Amino acid sequence: MTNISTSSANQYGFQQLSAVMALRNVAQAEQVAQSLRARANDAQRVVDVAKENARALLVQSNQAQVRAENERQMLNTSNSILQAGTQLSNFVNHVIVPSSSTPSPLVDNSQPKAIGSIIDINA
């Protein structure tokens, strides 16, 4: 009978030791799970911030594209105005301005000239 009670005691002790080890393993697994969950939450926050930054960059990119288009249109308009000015200048130089073969009349400033009309200041 001593062998049976020793064997039962050993079996009971082994079961208790197994239960303690299982509880320890459960606690460790829970700690690992909590740690991984915390890391996953941190990673999700990083992803959320990165997504928000990406959205902000996309908005800035679109705004820059609109500004570039506006600048391109202003440049095209400016070039058109310059071209029109050049064409007008060429027109004036060739059509309106008298040719250099026609002499301009000389002005004689040797004698004083009367300008305007006489006003009676004695009145």
C-alpha positions in Angstrom: 0.0 0.0 0.0 2.9 2.3 0.5 3.8 2.0 -3.1 0.3 2.9 -4.1 0.2 6.0 -1.9 3.6 7.1 -3.0 2.7 6.6 -6.5 -0.6 8.5 -6.0 1.3 11.3 -4.2 3.8 11.5 -7.0 1.0 11.6 -9.6 -0.8 14.3 -7.6 2.5 16.3 -7.3 3.1 15.9 -11.0 -0.4 17.1 -11.8 0.0 20.1 -9.5 3.4 20.9 -11.1 1.8 20.5 -14.6 -1.0 22.8 -13.6 1.4 25.4 -12.3 3.5 25.2 -15.4 0.4 25.5 -17.6 -0.7 28.6 -15.6 2.8 30.1 -16.1 2.6 29.4 -19.8 -0.8 31.0 -20.0 0.5 34.1 -18.2 3.5 34.3 -20.5 1.3 33.9 -23.6 -1.0 36.6 -22.3 1.9 38.9 -21.8 3.2 38.2 -25.3 -0.3 38.8 -26.7 -0.6 42.1 -24.8 2.9 43.2 -25.9 2.1 42.3 -29.6 -1.3 44.1 -29.3 0.4 47.2 -28.0 3.0 47.0 -30.8 0.2 46.5 -33.4 -1.7 49.6 -31.9 1.5 51.6 -32.2 2.0 50.5 -35.7 -1.6 51.4 -36.6 -1.1 54.9 -35.2 2.0 55.2 -37.4 0.0 54.0 -40.4 -2.8 56.5 -39.6 -0.3 59.4 -39.3 1.4 58.3 -42.6 -2.0 58.1 -44.3 -2.9 61.6 -43.1 0.5 62.9 -44.2 0.0 61.2 -47.6 -3.4 62.9 -48.0 -1.9 66.3 -47.0 0.9 65.8 -49.6 -1.6 64.9 -52.2 -3.6 68.1 -51.5 -0.3 70.1 -51.7 0.6 68.4 -54.9 -2.8 69.2 -56.5 -2.4 72.8 -55.4 1.1 73.0 -56.9 -0.2 71.6 -60.1 -3.0 74.2 -60.3 -0.4 77.0 -59.6 1.8 75.6 -62.3 -1.1 75.6 -64.8 -1.9 79.2 -63.9 1.7 80.2 -64.3 1.9 78.4 -67.7 -1.2 80.3 -68.8 0.2 83.6 -67.6 3.4 82.9 -69.5 1.5 82.0 -72.7 -0.5 85.2 -72.3 2.7 87.3 -71.7 4.3 85.7 -74.7 1.3 86.5 -76.8 1.3 90.1 -75.6 5.0 90.4 -76.4 4.5 89.0 -79.8 1.6 91.4 -80.5 3.8 94.3 -79.3 6.6 93.2 -81.6 4.2 93.0 -84.5 2.8 96.4 -83.7 6.2 97.9 -83.4 7.2 96.4 -86.8 4.0 97.8 -88.3 4.7 101.2 -86.9 8.3 101.2 -88.0 7.4 100.1 -91.6 4.1 101.8 -92.3 3.5 104.8 -90.1 6.9 106.3 -89.5 8.0 108.4 -92.5 11.0 107.2 -94.4 14.3 108.8 -93.8 14.5 110.1 -97.4 11.9 112.8 -96.6 13.6 115.7 -94.8 11.9 117.1 -91.8 11.1 120.8 -91.9 13.7 123.1 -90.2 12.6 125.4 -87.5 13.9 129.0 -87.7 14.5 130.2 -84.1 16.6 133.3 -85.1 13.7 135.7 -84.9 11.3 135.9 -82.0 7.8 134.9 -82.9 4.5 136.1 -81.4 2.6 133.4 -79.8 -1.0 133.6 -78.9 -3.0 136.8 -78.9 -2.6 140.2 -77.4 -4.6 140.8 -74.2 -5.4 144.3 -72.9 -4.5 144.4 -69.3 -5.5 148.1 -68.8 -9.1 147.4 -68.7 
